[in-house]
């Protein structure tokens, strides 16, 4: 049998497996702590059937870190899953209401703040601003946090790069920043109109809604990718 | 800063950190996913969904949290989903990743962010109109797939997990 589990992965599996297993044995959680068993078994034998099925391994750095310099998207994604679970639980405990990760409502609040600077009465009377409430809430701070998290990660692993026009854009549409800016701006208007109508974006529908198995999120995500794929293929078709 | 705000910013910093580490904040990755040439975003999102889905169901079964479904409003979700897809491809970022992209130096994303703030403002002005038109075309309410199909949620989640893992295998085999 080939081994496909590297030493760090192995240590994490065995350690977390023991902790998970100890929880139901001490009557601290329900029976699901038993998922520690396969973690320990796979760790001991250095072989994970799931890795073998997908075709990845964690023996070499290349196995975990597939895309050039970052982390494996499987690992970073799984950690986002853990973050989402922890965040729903913590918001329920500390805010009294289960709150799921999202981003697009924050843009409504940002627009509300901007309009407030010119005409506060208008914002106070607008039905949509009243519905979503213009304030620095949990999600607003989350969106600000995304900026700082990305800044922290990119500056500490030297992947921070000032970019005015993406390479693939330059190859297709030329180096002008004006076209990129215009396309970005107009695309932004259309995307946000859509996100507000659909009541979510790839964070709110794509991650949080799918995790909750919401019907609307399956439909929304399929349309996001479907229409996105049509337009992207039109923009980047080979002439 | 209130507890709510502190919780929000901490969650956001970790979220942004992980988005950047997976390298999904880049224009190339977003367009790559829409062209089905680079599946990094799918790998990232579906991995998050597999883990999050089981954890959230366990917490719901233990009565520790509640589900907050978004409404299955026919006009809103279908028209909105299509519009979002179009705008996403033209902009090259989604709302969350645009902010993160600026954080890692891709400053052209700022025009997308400005466009989205304008779009949100326009939506707020047009809301009374949408409410009596698009948003009134029929609403199935805040439903989940388990209720809609009358199948246990653990069964649905397990089927999805198997499907997603099978997709991962396909992506790796094709080198996407």
Interface residues (C-beta under 8 A of the other chain):
Chain A: X30 X32 X50 X53 X54 X55 X56 X67 X68 X69 X70 X71 X72 X73 X74 X75 X76 X77 X78 X79 X80 X81 X82 X83 X84 X85 X87 X88 X89 X90 X91 X92 X94 X95 X98 X99 X100 X101 X103 X104 X106 X107 X108 X110 X111 X112 X114 X115 X126 X127 X128 X129 X131 X136 X137 X138 X139 X140 X141 X142 X143 X144 X145 X146 X147 X148 X149 X150 X151 X152 X153 X154 X157 X159 X160 X161 X162 X163 X164 X165 X166 X167 X168 X169 X177 X180 X181 X182 X183 X184 X185 X186 X187 X188 X189 X190 X191 X192 X193 X194 X195 X196 X197 X198 X199 X200 X201 X202 X203 X204 X205 X206 X207 X208 X209 X210 X211 X212 X213 X214 X215 X216 X217 X218 X219 X220 X221 X222 X223 X224 X225 X226 X227 X228 X229 X230 X231 X232 X233 X235 X236
Chain B: X3 X4 X5 X6 X7 X8 X9 X10 X11 X12 X13 X14 X15 X16 X17 X18 X19 X20 X21 X22 X23 X24 X25 X26 X27 X28 X31 X33 X34 X35 X36 X40 X41 X43 X44 X45 X46 X47 X48 X49 X50 X51 X52 X53 X55 X56 X58 X59 X62 X64 X65 X66 X67 X68 X69 X70 X71 X72 X73 X75 X76 X77 X78 X79 X80 X81 X82 X83 X84 X85 X86 X87 X88 X89 X90 X91 X92 X93 X94 X95 X96 X97 X98 X99 X100 X101 X102 X103 X104 X105 X106 X107 X108 X109 X111 X112 X113 X114 X115 X116 X117 X118 X119 X120 X121 X122 X123 X124 X125 X127 X128 X130 X131 X134 X135 X140 X142 X143 X144 X145 X146 X148 X153 X156 X157 X165 X168 X169 X172 X173
